[in-house]
Amino acid sequence: MSLLGKILVRKKEELEENSIGRENLGIHPLVSIKRRYKEAKDYILIVSATIFLGTVMGVLAKFVINDKNFEEKKEVYITKISQKNENFMKNIDNLEKKQKLENINKGKDEEKLVNQKKILSKTEQNKAIETKIVNKDVLDEKKVLVKKILDKARIKELSGDLEEALIMYKKAWVLDRNNLDILFKLAVLNFKLGNFKNSIKYAQEVLKIKKDFMPAILLLGKAYDKLGDTSKALTILEEAYFYYPENKDLVELLARLYEKQGDYLVAKDYYEVLANMGYIEGDLGLAKIYEKLGDRKKAYKYYKKVYENPNITEELRAKIEQKLISLEDNDEGI
């Protein structure tokens, strides 16, 4: 039974009890008081129930109203979200279309740039080929001219006209400054003409191009010696000997310069190196050194060795023979 039904039933019973109460009102005073207290209590319960019911109904009504507002707000929110999604998708489509268009334009620009580079490269290649052809023609003409000048210079040199030959070689050098042969020829001719400073200058130019060109190193040493700077000459030659100890001309020049300075013991060492290498110049040098040192027996020994060599010239053989006779006369028993 519902709460309202219970209240109505209770009300009916109360009416019946009141009727009976009125009949029995004079029975006892306490009975009358209890009955009044019960009536008040029932009244309070009815009022409380009514208030409670009203409160519940109000809360329910509020929930119903709020729920309705929530649904309306929800529909509005969903509608807004849908519109935003549609706008977002439209923006994505537009962005993709824009990107595709940019890629197409970019591709066209890159293709255009590549074509321009190809055209430029081809143009540069053609220019390079044309320049190369022109340069080749110029070089060919220069080579022909240099060759003509060198031919004339050699003729002058062979005829003994060294001054004129030197002038012709200088003309050739102006046209071909890195030509090693021309530079060395200038150094040699200046040396032969006694222009030792110029000889040194050209020899040094040769060594700038080829630092291990031994003929230029030897000529440099000789030129310094001719200028009276034998110490400078020996320094240059000793340095070269450190790198090229088996060069016959270098060893021989060192031996001769030390002999010229009077350093016979040092000269003897270099002549021994030369003799051990199998060169007759070494034996002949030792013969001279031992003679100067006063060791006639060893001098005679090396002179005799040279004399017995079948490869010497008859002129040298005759000179050696005179040396042997002189040593025999001065020292009996040799």
Helices and strands as residue ranges (DSSP letters): H 3-23, H 29-158, H 162-175, H 180-192, H 196-209, H 214-226, H 230-243, H 248-261, H 264-276, H 280-292, H 296-307, H 314-330
